[in-house]
Amino acid sequence: MQLFYSPTLTATSSTFTFSREESKHIAKVLRKKEGDILHITNGKGLLCSAIITFATISQCIVTVQSTELQNKKNYRLHLAVAPTKMNDRYEWFLEKATEIGIDEITPIICDHSERKVIKPERFERILQSAMKQSLQCYLPKLNTAISLSEFLTKQNDDQLLITHCEETNKRTLKELTVPATNITILIGPEGDFSTKEIELATTNGYTPISLGENRLRTETAAIVAVHSIAFMHS
């Protein structure tokens, strides 16, 4: 199955017209034609099966045949990850985290952050592509970049966790996570969170956790966290 994405698709849609860019991809690159079946999601759990009724490189129209709402996971994971100095590493994290299963991502600006500006439009495209490639129907929510101190005042999930490299008492994910829960995990920049930031996070209810004995890069730590949560809830 190949999955297409359209945020305007609804449960009551009977016909749908793809954008010019997507129409060109369908008709010219994929060589789809009238009578072929396409599967489309709106990124909010909806999965539609539709038949092509008109296909050119400038316009592709489909008629919806069936619509089904896909089940959500039994947990919700929000990762707040500092942008990496090399932008391609953060993009790699976005792609792989989406494939594995993540619900929300917030880029956080920290004391030691070397990158403080992101490109949300490009990030969104990466998330959409990864969602379609992995045949998922829920698009992760990408928030605007925010300072860590401001982020800490906004979260009220069931479990608030922070990873850092300082030698302090830490729990493991296995000790803390339980099925069907909402989880937020903080991942710091290459220079790690500052001592002040760690203290501020713990004051706001965040529990320090360990992702293993090895020291991990920002994007690696984020992927380990996503996979660990997904594995324990599978």
KARA-V989572 format. One line per field, one symbol per residue. phi: phi as a letter, one per 30 degrees, with the letter a starting at -180 (. if undefined). psi: psi as a letter, one per 20 degrees, with the letter a starting at -180 (. if undefined). burial: # if it has 16 or more other C-alpha atoms within 10 Angstrom, else .. A space follows every 50 residues. Layout:
phi->???
psi->???
burial->???
//
This chain:
phi->.cccbbdddbdcdcbacddddddddddcddhdbejdcccbbcicjdbccb cdcabbdcabcbcdcabbcdddddabccccbdededdddddddedddddd kbcabbdcccecdccbbbcdddeddddddddddchcccdedcdddbdddd dddccbddbcbbcacddbdbccdddcdbehbcbbbcbddediddeddddd dddcjdcdbcckdddcdeddeddeddddddddcd
psi->pppqpoiiprhjphrppqrgghgggghggikqrpiqpqpqqjjkipoqpq ppiporiipppqpphqpppqqrrjrppopopppqgohhhhhgggghhggg oqhqpoppprhjphpjprnhgggghgggghgghjlqjopqporqqqqghh hhiipkrgpoqppriqnrpqrqhhhhqqqlrpppppprahjrqrhghggg ghhjjpppqpjrhqpqrghghggggggggggij.
burial->..####..##.....###...######....##...############## ###.###.######..#.......##########....###.######## ###########.##.#......##.###############.#..##.##. ##......#######.......#...#....#########.###..##.. #....######.....#######.###.##....
//
